[in-house]
Amino acid sequence: MSERMEPSNHKEAEQIQPIRLILTDDDSFIRESLKVLLGLDPGIIVTGTASNGREALELLESGTTADVVLMDIRMPDCNGVEGTRIIKSRFPDMRVLMLTTFDDDEYIIQALQNGASGYLLKNVPPDRIIQGIKTVHNGDMLIHPDIARKLAGLLRPAAAPQSHPLPPLDTYGLTRMELAVAEAISEGLSNKEIAAKLFLSEGTVKNYVTEILGKLSLRDRTQIAIFMLKN
């Protein structure tokens, strides 16, 4: 009498869905180089390439599937700042990761305010770019440490001359741990990195982020970072 063998775990047969990515850069050499480098990671698949932000939007509107758009800043016709704005207005759940050789002051805050999920400089190694894509895909915000420091320098002086200064942080009702999580977010740390730094589980960190957003009446992690740097 033969026995029918059943899979011991159905999840073992499931394949993890790779992150679908649109590459946006006006330099064709950089586009193709990144496509090759990112294609070496089985967790990422490049579904389309574009030479400016408007082309990236057109790809999405034509049915090209994507979870993340990797976007250069300086491009002709439609740069990364404007590209982020029009993509987020049409596809609000799309993750946009800025990647550039420039760290110009005029672009940093604009890109984040337009809804970018992160900002990396092109001088980081390929594995850092891959990790950055996975970080923003998971819903975390990612800011290169150099950018975080620049944001602090840009925002803090601007807050000083205000006739109505921001209320002290302790008036918002944040607990000590919520404040620590908010500060870590302003440093560009992911939930995983925050959990390791504060000896918490990732689930607990996510709960803290939700509480912080509610108490500060903010929309997302980017606004938390900007709020903390202004304070």
Secondary structure, 3 states (H helix, E strand, C coil): CCCCCCCCCHHHHCCCCCEEEEEECCCHHHHHHHHHHHHCCCCEEEEEEECCHHHHHHHHHCCCCCCEEEECCCCCCCCHHHHHHHHHHHCCCCEEEEEECCCCHHHHHHHHHCCCCEEEECCCCHHHHHHHHHHHHCCCCEECHHHHHHHHHHHHHHHCCCCCCCCCHHHHCCCHHHHHHHHHHHCCCCHHHHHHHHCCCHHHHHHHHHHHHHHHCCCCHHHHHHHHHHC
